[in-house]
Every structure is written in structure tokens, then in C-alpha cells.
Amino acid sequence: MAGDGPSAKVPSPGGPPRSAHSANDAAETTALQRVLACGVDPDDLTDVVREMQHEVLYNLCQLFDDPGLLGIGLDGENSQPPEFRWHLAATRAMAPEVPAPLLSLHTALDAHDPSGREGDPRGRPLPARLPGHPGYVRHAVAQARAGDRMRAIRTWRQATGLPAREAKAVLDRVLAETE
């Protein structure tokens, strides 16, 4: 039906109708603002979304590789899945047009990860457990303990506005106290 897609109009109280897509965007933005207001690190949200995207792509690749995983036709307890197959193939625009099947997509997915991490999450240190200390202290200590002192000092400076030398001295003192 013409008005049922993502561009369907949704009545807006006190204003002109807006698209359903923009209504969803507003809800997502509000939800993200609430999550960030609770103190969640935006990098952690990025990691969660990236993992969810990877999981969806992996499962789609699995279905392309083996459509029987859909369970189509399994109405009864002892039903056999129907015999059907599909495949993806690469073809050339120029002659000869010989399709080359793309096989084992799910196993090749991680090899084509543009980040170069082959599907693995970022290697970021978890915030240190330091009760009573603000988040920036926990993050800076974790970064320093992971061997990234420059990033730890930068984190400290951004949170406190201290010059680099003072931020380093305070970070060193906190590190000495917490070891």
C-alpha cells in the first residue's frame, strides 16, 4: 500500500505530519540521550552496535550459505526440509559472463573486516575498579595500566583542564596509591 512504508506520514501534535522514519529517529535519539546521561561511554555503545551489526551480517551469510537453516516446510515433527538451494555469484559486465559462485560467506566475513580486527572487538581496557573515584580517573588508570600513558594523561587533561605536567603528576600519584 502506498502510505505504509518508512515514508508514511505520522500525525504530529501541533504541527504538520512528519514521516514515520523521522519519528523513529527522534525516539532513537531520545533513547540514546538517556543512555548517555546515565554515564555510558559512547565508545561502549559503538562496540555494542558494532557487535550487533556483525552478528546480523554473520547470520545473513549463514542463510545464504545454507538456506535449510530457515526451516521452511518443517510443519510436522518428522518433516523433512524441502530440497532447495540458492547461491550468490559474481559476474563480469564484459564477456565472457561466467558466474563465479561466492561460497562460505560466513567464514569469509571476518577476513573482510575493514577495521582489520577480523571481527574481534576493540581492545580497550575496562575502567579500573576504584570506588569513590570519578569515571575519568577509572578510565585514565585503566589506560595507564594497559600501557597507554599518553592516552591516560589526555583523558585526565580533558576531564580536568590541567596542564600535561600536572595531569601526569596526579595520575602517577593515583597509580602509586592504587597498586
N, CA, C and O of each residue as an XYZ file, in Angstrom:
716
protein
N       0.837     -1.172      0.000
C       0.000      0.000      0.000
C       0.883      1.237      0.000
O       1.945      1.227      0.623
N       0.487      2.269     -0.661
C       1.345      3.415     -0.903
C       1.774      4.138      0.352
O       2.896      4.643      0.385
N       0.956      4.222      1.388
C       1.321      5.023      2.551
C       1.820      4.225      3.735
O       1.862      4.754      4.845
N       2.201      2.966      3.544
C       2.580      2.139      4.689
C       4.072      1.964      4.871
O       4.478      1.347      5.855
N       4.904      2.462      3.995
C       6.347      2.251      4.091
C       6.995      3.195      5.075
O       6.302      3.890      5.817
N       8.328      3.230      5.092
C       9.047      4.098      6.009
C       8.745      5.571      5.805
O       8.971      6.382      6.704
N       8.233      5.929      4.624
C       7.946      7.341      4.395
C       6.489      7.681      4.696
O       6.041      8.781      4.373
N       5.725      6.744      5.318
C       4.334      7.023      5.665
C       4.272      8.204      6.624
O       5.147      8.384      7.470
N       3.225      9.003      6.476
C       3.100     10.191      7.306
C       2.484      9.845      8.650
O       1.523      9.079      8.721
N       3.032     10.405      9.707
C       2.555     10.206     11.069
C       2.074     11.553     11.570
O       2.792     12.546     11.453
N       0.843     11.609     12.139
C       0.378     12.903     12.628
C       1.271     13.413     13.734
O       1.675     12.653     14.614
N       1.577     14.682     13.694
C       2.415     15.309     14.697
C       1.561     16.301     15.466
O       0.995     17.207     14.854
N       1.442     16.169     16.808
C       0.595     17.083     17.553
C       1.085     18.517     17.398
O       2.252     18.821     17.647
N       0.169     19.395     16.979
C       0.503     20.807     16.878
C       1.370     21.163     15.691
O       1.945     22.251     15.664
N       1.484     20.293     14.714
C       2.338     20.611     13.579
C       1.981     19.780     12.375
O       1.061     18.963     12.432
N       2.694     19.975     11.283
C       2.414     19.207     10.068
C       2.832     17.752     10.256
O       3.673     17.448     11.102
N       2.242     16.848      9.462
C       2.644     15.440      9.569
C       4.119     15.276      9.252
O       4.676     16.025      8.450
N       4.741     14.308      9.875
C       6.145     14.015      9.600
C       6.250     12.558      9.202
O       5.316     11.786      9.424
N       7.361     12.173      8.624
C       7.488     10.796      8.163
C       7.708      9.871      9.356
O       8.244     10.286     10.385
N       7.290      8.613      9.209
C       7.480      7.623     10.271
C       8.956      7.426     10.546
O       9.351      7.158     11.680
N       9.782      7.560      9.504
C      11.223      7.392      9.680
C      11.762      8.455     10.638
O      12.570      8.140     11.511
N      11.329      9.698     10.487
C      11.829     10.745     11.380
C      11.292     10.542     12.793
O      11.960     10.910     13.759
N      10.090      9.959     12.934
C       9.570      9.658     14.272
C      10.446      8.608     14.944
O      10.738      8.714     16.135
N      10.868      7.594     14.188
C      11.763      6.576     14.746
C      13.107      7.172     15.112
O      13.681      6.831     16.146
N      13.616      8.068     14.262
C      14.887      8.720     14.548
C      14.805      9.512     15.841
O      15.738      9.489     16.643
N      13.705     10.208     16.051
C      13.542     11.008     17.269
C      13.509     10.106     18.497
O      14.098     10.437     19.526
N      12.824      8.967     18.397
C      12.764      8.033     19.529
C      14.144      7.463     19.825
O      14.528      7.337     20.988
N      14.896      7.115     18.771
C      16.242      6.580     18.970
C      17.156      7.632     19.579
O      17.961      7.329     20.460
N      17.030      8.865     19.110
C      17.861      9.941     19.644
C      17.564     10.170     21.113
O      18.482     10.346     21.914
N      16.298     10.168     21.473
C      15.916     10.362     22.868
C      16.447      9.221     23.730
O      16.967      9.451     24.822
N      16.317      8.001     23.242
C      16.812      6.847     24.000
C      18.326      6.931     24.169
O      18.846      6.661     25.252
N      19.036      7.304     23.103
C      20.496      7.429     23.200
C      20.888      8.532     24.179
O      21.854      8.380     24.928
N      20.156      9.626     24.180
C      20.456     10.710     25.114
C      20.266     10.244     26.562
O      21.050     10.609     27.438
N      19.231      9.442     26.813
C      19.013      8.928     28.173
C      20.133      7.983     28.585
O      20.603      8.028     29.722
N      20.557      7.131     27.664
C      21.644      6.186     27.970
C      22.932      6.948     28.271
O      23.623      6.645     29.244
N      23.255      7.932     27.441
C      24.473      8.713     27.659
C      24.382      9.525     28.950
O      25.392      9.723     29.625
N      23.191      9.994     29.299
C      23.012     10.761     30.533
C      23.259      9.893     31.768
O      23.567     10.406     32.843
N      23.123      8.581     31.605
C      23.390      7.660     32.720
C      24.882      7.395     32.888
O      25.288      6.669     33.795
N      25.695      7.980     32.018
C      27.140      7.834     32.155
C      27.763      6.749     31.311
O      28.928      6.407     31.513
N      27.015      6.193     30.364
C      27.573      5.153     29.498
C      28.568      5.792     28.534
O      28.292      6.837     27.945
N      29.702      5.166     28.383
C      30.745      5.648     27.480
C      30.276      5.472     26.031
O      29.881      4.370     25.652
N      30.312      6.532     25.213
C      29.900      6.399     23.813
C      30.685      5.320     23.059
O      30.146      4.689     22.149
N      31.936      5.106     23.425
C      32.716      4.039     22.778
C      32.132      2.665     23.097
O      32.177      1.763     22.261
N      31.581      2.502     24.311
C      30.941      1.232     24.654
C      29.696      1.011     23.798
O      29.434     -0.108     23.358
N      28.929      2.074     23.561
C      27.759      1.954     22.685
C      28.192      1.573     21.275
O      27.551      0.746     20.627
N      29.265      2.169     20.806
C      29.780      1.841     19.484
C      30.148      0.363     19.417
O      29.858     -0.307     18.427
N      30.784     -0.144     20.467
C      31.168     -1.558     20.493
C      29.939     -2.467     20.465
O      29.937     -3.485     19.773
N      28.894     -2.104     21.215
C      27.676     -2.914     21.251
C      27.013     -2.930     19.875
O      26.635     -3.989     19.376
N      26.873     -1.749     19.263
C      26.241     -1.664     17.940
C      27.063     -2.424     16.913
O      26.504     -3.135     16.077
N      28.380     -2.284     16.964
C      29.232     -2.985     16.001
C      29.094     -4.504     16.153
O      29.055     -5.225     15.156
N      29.021     -4.982     17.375
C      28.859     -6.425     17.592
C      27.504     -6.902     17.079
O      27.403     -7.984     16.502
N      26.466     -6.099     17.290
C      25.145     -6.468     16.786
C      25.139     -6.485     15.261
O      24.552     -7.383     14.658
N      25.777     -5.512     14.633
C      25.866     -5.486     13.172
C      26.614     -6.722     12.668
O      26.200     -7.349     11.693
N      27.696     -7.059     13.325
C      28.478     -8.231     12.926
C      27.628     -9.494     13.041
O      27.664    -10.349     12.156
N      26.869     -9.617     14.121
C      26.031    -10.802     14.334
C      24.971    -10.927     13.237
O      24.732    -12.021     12.727
N      24.337     -9.812     12.874
C      23.321     -9.831     11.820
C      23.953    -10.243     10.487
O      23.420    -11.098      9.781
N      25.088     -9.633     10.150
C      25.755     -9.982      8.891
C      26.187    -11.449      8.866
O      26.040    -12.129      7.850
N      26.717    -11.927      9.985
C      27.153    -13.326     10.056
C      25.963    -14.259      9.822
O      26.058    -15.222      9.061
N      24.836    -13.960     10.489
C      23.653    -14.815     10.333
C      23.090    -14.757      8.918
O      22.646    -15.779      8.396
N      23.099    -13.582      8.285
C      22.666    -13.488      6.887
C      23.577    -14.310      5.988
O      23.106    -15.012      5.092
N      24.868    -14.224      6.225
C      25.810    -15.029      5.431
C      25.565    -16.517      5.636
O      25.663    -17.299      4.691
N      25.247    -16.914      6.863
C      24.927    -18.320      7.135
C      23.723    -18.761      6.310
O      23.718    -19.853      5.743
N      22.679    -17.887      6.244
C      21.483    -18.237      5.483
C      21.765    -18.300      3.989
O      21.208    -19.148      3.293
N      22.620    -17.418      3.488
C      22.990    -17.504      2.071
C      23.737    -18.805      1.804
O      23.539    -19.435      0.766
N      24.593    -19.206      2.736
C      25.367    -20.433      2.553
C      24.503    -21.685      2.691
O      24.733    -22.670      1.989
N      23.512    -21.663      3.587
C      22.669    -22.834      3.826
C      21.235    -22.403      4.083
O      20.868    -22.178      5.237
N      20.403    -22.280      3.038
C      19.028    -21.840      3.221
C      18.196    -22.818      4.044
O      17.132    -22.446      4.538
N      18.647    -24.045      4.200
C      17.938    -25.017      5.023
C      17.844    -24.587      6.482
O      17.003    -25.093      7.225
N      18.701    -23.659      6.894
C      18.651    -23.166      8.268
C      17.363    -22.405      8.551
O      17.002    -22.206      9.712
N      16.666    -21.978      7.499
C      15.408    -21.266      7.687
C      14.318    -22.181      8.222
O      13.371    -21.704      8.847
N      14.429    -23.482      7.991
C      13.427    -24.423      8.464
C      12.134    -24.347      7.686
O      11.085    -24.736      8.199
N      12.180    -23.859      6.469
C      10.976    -23.753      5.645
C      10.429    -25.143      5.380
O      11.170    -26.050      5.002
N       9.136    -25.305      5.579
C       8.475    -26.576      5.299
C       8.505    -27.543      6.454
O       8.072    -28.683      6.287
N       8.985    -27.158      7.604
C       9.028    -28.055      8.754
C       7.760    -27.868      9.597
O       7.817    -27.342     10.709
N       6.619    -28.303      9.056
C       5.356    -28.146      9.778
C       5.146    -29.245     10.809
O       4.628    -28.985     11.895
N       5.533    -30.441     10.487
C       5.339    -31.560     11.407
C       6.631    -31.900     12.118
O       7.698    -31.374     11.802
N       6.507    -32.804     13.098
C       7.664    -33.174     13.895
C       8.729    -33.888     13.065
O       9.924    -33.662     13.255
N       8.294    -34.749     12.146
C       9.238    -35.531     11.348
C       9.352    -35.017      9.919
O       9.807    -35.748      9.038
N       8.949    -33.781      9.673
C       9.019    -33.221      8.322
C      10.462    -33.046      7.895
O      11.339    -32.712      8.691
N      10.674    -33.281      6.627
C      11.989    -33.069      6.047
C      12.003    -31.699      5.379
O      11.018    -31.309      4.750
N      13.099    -30.968      5.506
C      13.159    -29.673      4.822
C      13.110    -29.873      3.311
O      13.644    -30.856      2.797
N      12.479    -28.956      2.603
C      12.427    -29.100      1.147
C      13.817    -28.960      0.558
O      14.691    -28.290      1.109
N      13.989    -29.603     -0.558
C      15.278    -29.516     -1.245
C      15.285    -28.271     -2.126
O      14.709    -28.270     -3.214
N      15.919    -27.249     -1.669
C      16.090    -26.050     -2.477
C      17.435    -25.454     -2.134
O      17.973    -25.663     -1.047
N      17.952    -24.727     -3.059
C      19.252    -24.083     -2.891
C      19.210    -22.743     -3.593
O      18.426    -22.531     -4.519
N      20.042    -21.865     -3.153
C      20.314    -20.632     -3.880
C      21.789    -20.367     -3.756
O      22.473    -20.976     -2.934
N      22.272    -19.474     -4.555
C      23.676    -19.103     -4.426
C      23.876    -17.690     -4.962
O      23.133    -17.205     -5.815
N      24.882    -17.071     -4.437
C      25.319    -15.775     -4.929
C      26.470    -16.017     -5.879
O      27.287    -16.917     -5.682
N      26.517    -15.204     -6.907
C      27.587    -15.364     -7.872
C      28.056    -13.992     -8.329
O      27.265    -13.058     -8.457
N      29.340    -13.891     -8.570
C      29.917    -12.674     -9.130
C      29.970    -12.849    -10.645
O      30.367    -13.901    -11.148
N      29.567    -11.809    -11.360
C      29.647    -11.866    -12.817
C      30.379    -10.627    -13.313
O      30.441     -9.602    -12.635
N      30.921    -10.749    -14.492
C      31.604     -9.619    -15.121
C      30.635     -8.914    -16.057
O      29.762     -9.538    -16.661
N      30.803     -7.615    -16.162
C      29.972     -6.854    -17.096
C      30.413     -7.108    -18.534
O      29.621     -6.974    -19.468
N      31.680     -7.475    -18.704
C      32.203     -7.742    -20.050
C      32.182     -9.242    -20.308
O      32.120    -10.038    -19.372
N      32.233     -9.616    -21.552
C      32.239    -11.025    -21.932
C      33.548    -11.656    -21.488
O      34.544    -10.933    -21.466
N      33.641    -12.881    -21.145
C      32.531    -13.816    -21.050
C      31.842    -13.677    -19.689
O      32.502    -13.503    -18.665
N      30.527    -13.756    -19.690
C      29.753    -13.650    -18.451
C      29.624    -15.029    -17.824
O      28.603    -15.698    -17.985
N      30.636    -15.443    -17.125
C      30.633    -16.728    -16.444
C      30.489    -16.447    -14.953
O      31.384    -15.859    -14.346
N      29.378    -16.858    -14.360
C      29.205    -16.574    -12.933
C      30.186    -17.373    -12.074
O      30.384    -18.571    -12.278
N      30.783    -16.691    -11.125
C      31.695    -17.343    -10.178
C      30.982    -17.394     -8.834
O      30.738    -16.345     -8.238
N      30.641    -18.582     -8.335
C      29.893    -18.677     -7.086
C      30.698    -18.125     -5.900
O      31.910    -18.321     -5.802
N      29.992    -17.437     -5.013
C      30.578    -16.946     -3.769
C      30.183    -17.930     -2.674
O      29.031    -17.970     -2.244
N      31.141    -18.708     -2.237
C      30.862    -19.778     -1.282
C      31.400    -19.428      0.099
O      32.311    -18.611      0.233
N      30.835    -20.046      1.111
C      31.282    -19.907      2.503
C      31.406    -18.447      2.926
O      32.434    -18.017      3.449
N      30.339    -17.701      2.687
C      30.360    -16.286      3.038
C      30.582    -16.077      4.532
O      31.305    -15.166      4.935
N      29.959    -16.922      5.351
C      30.081    -16.714      6.803
C      31.508    -16.908      7.286
O      31.924    -16.266      8.251
N      32.262    -17.777      6.637
C      33.651    -17.959      7.077
C      34.554    -16.857      6.548
O      35.597    -16.572      7.136
N      34.158    -16.229      5.433
C      34.979    -15.168      4.846
C      34.644    -13.788      5.405
O      35.381    -12.831      5.169
N      33.538    -13.674      6.145
C      33.094    -12.360      6.627
C      34.175    -11.643      7.424
O      34.465    -10.476      7.157
N      34.767    -12.314      8.386
C      35.751    -11.666      9.244
C      37.038    -11.304      8.508
O      37.738    -10.369      8.897
N      37.345    -12.038      7.456
C      38.556    -11.724      6.692
C      38.423    -10.396      5.950
O      39.426     -9.788      5.579
N      37.197     -9.950      5.736
C      36.958     -8.704      5.008
C      36.569     -7.556      5.936
O      36.025     -6.551      5.478
N      36.838     -7.690      7.219
C      36.535     -6.642      8.191
C      37.392     -5.418      7.882
O      38.620     -5.505      7.918
N      36.759     -4.263      7.574
C      37.559     -3.094      7.204
C      38.425     -2.557      8.343
O      39.377     -1.816      8.099
N      38.104     -2.925      9.582
C      38.915     -2.450     10.709
C      40.223     -3.229     10.814
O      41.158     -2.786     11.481
N      40.293     -4.397     10.152
C      41.495     -5.218     10.232
C      41.533     -6.098     11.467
O      42.512     -6.813     11.678
N      40.478     -6.063     12.302
C      40.457     -6.860     13.538
C      39.806     -8.219     13.337
O      39.677     -8.988     14.289
N      39.391     -8.529     12.103
C      38.773     -9.811     11.767
C      37.587    -10.134     12.663
O      37.455    -11.259     13.146
N      36.723     -9.145     12.887
C      35.504     -9.353     13.660
C      35.661     -9.235     15.153
O      34.665     -9.230     15.877
N      36.885     -9.141     15.634
C      37.100     -9.023     17.080
C      36.787     -7.607     17.551
O      36.953     -6.650     16.795
N      36.330     -7.470     18.806
C      36.060     -6.129     19.321
C      37.351     -5.355     19.540
O      38.448     -5.913     19.535
N      37.183     -4.053     19.731
C      38.357     -3.217     20.006
C      39.000     -3.657     21.310
O      38.307     -4.084     22.233
N      40.285     -3.560     21.390
C      40.998     -3.914     22.614
C      41.138     -2.700     23.522
O      42.212     -2.107     23.626
N      40.050     -2.345     24.169
C      40.089     -1.197     25.073
C      40.086     -1.712     26.503
O      39.355     -2.650     26.822
N      40.885     -1.115     27.357
C      40.885     -1.569     28.744
C      39.577     -1.206     29.445
O      39.005     -0.140     29.214
N      39.124     -2.101     30.293
C      37.936     -1.807     31.101
C      38.318     -0.798     32.176
O      39.446     -0.819     32.668
N      37.383      0.093     32.550
C      37.705      1.046     33.615
C      38.129      0.314     34.887
O      37.560     -0.716     35.246
N      39.122      0.858     35.550
C      39.612      0.251     36.790
C      38.541      0.347     37.866
O      37.739      1.281     37.871
N      38.530     -0.614     38.768
C      37.577     -0.579     39.891
C      38.195      0.249     41.011
O      39.032     -0.220     41.783
N      37.754      1.473     41.064
C      38.253      2.399     42.079
C      37.047      3.077     42.725
O      36.664      4.172     42.311
N      36.446      2.448     43.730
C      35.260      3.035     44.360
C      35.541      4.449     44.859
O      36.590      4.721     45.443
N      34.587      5.339     44.620
C      34.707      6.702     45.094
C      35.438      7.628     44.153
O      35.515      8.828     44.416
N      35.978      7.110     43.062
C      36.674      7.943     42.088
C      35.755      8.191     40.886
O      34.974      7.316     40.511
N      35.845      9.368     40.288
C      35.033      9.639     39.095
C      35.453      8.772     37.914
O      36.534      8.182     37.904
N      34.566      8.710     36.912
C      34.801      7.868     35.746
C      36.094      8.165     35.014
O      36.779      7.243     34.572
N      36.445      9.452     34.876
C      37.663      9.775     34.132
C      38.902      9.225     34.835
O      39.876      8.866     34.174
N      38.876      9.155     36.168
C      40.014      8.594     36.904
C      40.115      7.104     36.610
O      41.201      6.592     36.337
N      38.972      6.402     36.668
C      38.973      4.954     36.402
C      39.455      4.653     34.987
O      40.207      3.703     34.769
N      39.012      5.479     34.015
C      39.445      5.264     32.626
C      40.932      5.561     32.457
O      41.645      4.798     31.805
N      41.397      6.646     33.028
C      42.813      7.012     32.889
C      43.712      5.967     33.538
O      44.748      5.610     32.979
N      43.328      5.477     34.706
C      44.121      4.445     35.384
C      44.153      3.166     34.538
O      45.203      2.542     34.386
N      43.006      2.787     33.996
C      42.963      1.582     33.156
C      43.836      1.757     31.914
O      44.543      0.831     31.516
N      43.788      2.932     31.306
C      44.608      3.189     30.118
C      46.096      3.137     30.464
O      46.890      2.573     29.712
N      46.472      3.723     31.598
C      47.881      3.714     32.016
C      48.340      2.295     32.313
O      49.441      1.900     31.930
N      47.495      1.530     32.995
C      47.857      0.147     33.316
C      47.972     -0.713     32.070
O      48.718     -1.692     32.050
N      47.225     -0.344     31.020
C      47.292     -1.089     29.755
C      48.484     -0.650     28.910
O      48.698     -1.179     27.819
N      49.264      0.315     29.407
C      50.466      0.744     28.705
C      50.290      1.970     27.832
O      51.211      2.337     27.102
N      49.126      2.619     27.885
C      48.886      3.800     27.062
C      48.860      5.046     27.947
O      47.808      5.647     28.163
N      50.029      5.421     28.451
C      50.124      6.557     29.381
C      49.753      7.877     28.711
O      49.153      8.745     29.344
N      50.102      8.032     27.448
C      49.762      9.278     26.755
C      48.247      9.461     26.676
O      47.730     10.552     26.913
N      47.548      8.388     26.342
C      46.086      8.480     26.295
C      45.517      8.721     27.681
O      44.543      9.459     27.827
N      46.111      8.108     28.707
C      45.641      8.305     30.077
C      45.793      9.767     30.492
O      44.891     10.339     31.103
N      46.922     10.361     30.164
C      47.146     11.781     30.503
C      46.173     12.657     29.714
O      45.639     13.630     30.247
N      45.947     12.317     28.461
C      44.996     13.076     27.637
C      43.584     12.983     28.225
O      42.868     13.983     28.281
N      43.187     11.791     28.659
C      41.870     11.605     29.283
C      41.763     12.482     30.525
O      40.746     13.142     30.737
N      42.807     12.488     31.341
C      42.824     13.271     32.581
C      42.741     14.763     32.270
O      41.986     15.501     32.903
N      43.519     15.189     31.297
C      43.535     16.618     30.932
C      42.189     17.071     30.393
O      41.719     18.157     30.734
N      41.567     16.258     29.560
C      40.267     16.634     29.005
C      39.211     16.764     30.093
O      38.330     17.620     30.006
N      39.294     15.925     31.112
C      38.296     15.951     32.178
C      38.547     17.063     33.190
O      37.599     17.602     33.759
N      39.805     17.410     33.419
C      40.120     18.359     34.492
C      40.608     19.713     34.001
O      40.522     20.701     34.730
N      41.116     19.774     32.783
C      41.667     21.024     32.280
C      43.070     21.315     32.789
O      43.592     22.405     32.559
N      43.693     20.360     33.478
C      45.048     20.551     33.986
C      46.067     20.537     32.847
O      45.840     19.889     31.825
N      47.183     21.243     33.012
C      48.267     21.126     32.035
C      48.848     19.702     32.074
O      48.689     18.986     33.062
N      49.504     19.317     31.016
C      50.016     17.948     30.879
C      50.907     17.537     32.039
O      50.768     16.429     32.557
N      51.810     18.400     32.451
C      52.747     18.051     33.523
C      51.991     17.772     34.832
O      52.301     16.810     35.536
N      50.997     18.617     35.156
C      50.224     18.408     36.389
C      49.349     17.163     36.282
O      49.229     16.405     37.244
N      48.742     16.950     35.125
C      47.914     15.761     34.938
C      48.751     14.494     35.106
O      48.297     13.521     35.707
N      49.973     14.510     34.573
C      50.863     13.356     34.710
C      51.221     13.121     36.167
O      51.234     11.977     36.621
N      51.514     14.190     36.911
C      51.880     14.052     38.322
C      50.719     13.481     39.134
O      50.919     12.588     39.957
N      49.515     13.987     38.910
C      48.347     13.490     39.654
C      48.063     12.043     39.278
O      47.766     11.223     40.147
N      48.152     11.721     37.984
C      47.935     10.346     37.537
C      48.961      9.410     38.165
O      48.607      8.320     38.615
N      50.224      9.821     38.200
C      51.266      8.990     38.812
C      50.959      8.755     40.291
O      51.139      7.646     40.794
N      50.497      9.797     40.989
C      50.163      9.662     42.409
C      49.001      8.684     42.603
O      49.047      7.843     43.501
N      47.959      8.787     41.768
C      46.816      7.870     41.876
C      47.257      6.454     41.553
O      46.830      5.514     42.225
N      48.094      6.274     40.550
C      48.595      4.946     40.207
C      49.376      4.334     41.369
O      49.219      3.152     41.673
N      50.214      5.138     42.014
C      51.000      4.642     43.148
C      50.099      4.263     44.315
O      50.361      3.278     45.004
N      49.034      5.041     44.546
C      48.113      4.761     45.653
C      47.253      3.526     45.408
O      46.849      2.857     46.360
N      46.971      3.219     44.154
C      46.034      2.131     43.859
C      46.693      0.808     43.522
O      45.994     -0.176     43.278
N      47.997      0.753     43.500
C      48.659     -0.511     43.163
C      48.833     -1.395     44.348
O      49.374     -2.494     44.224
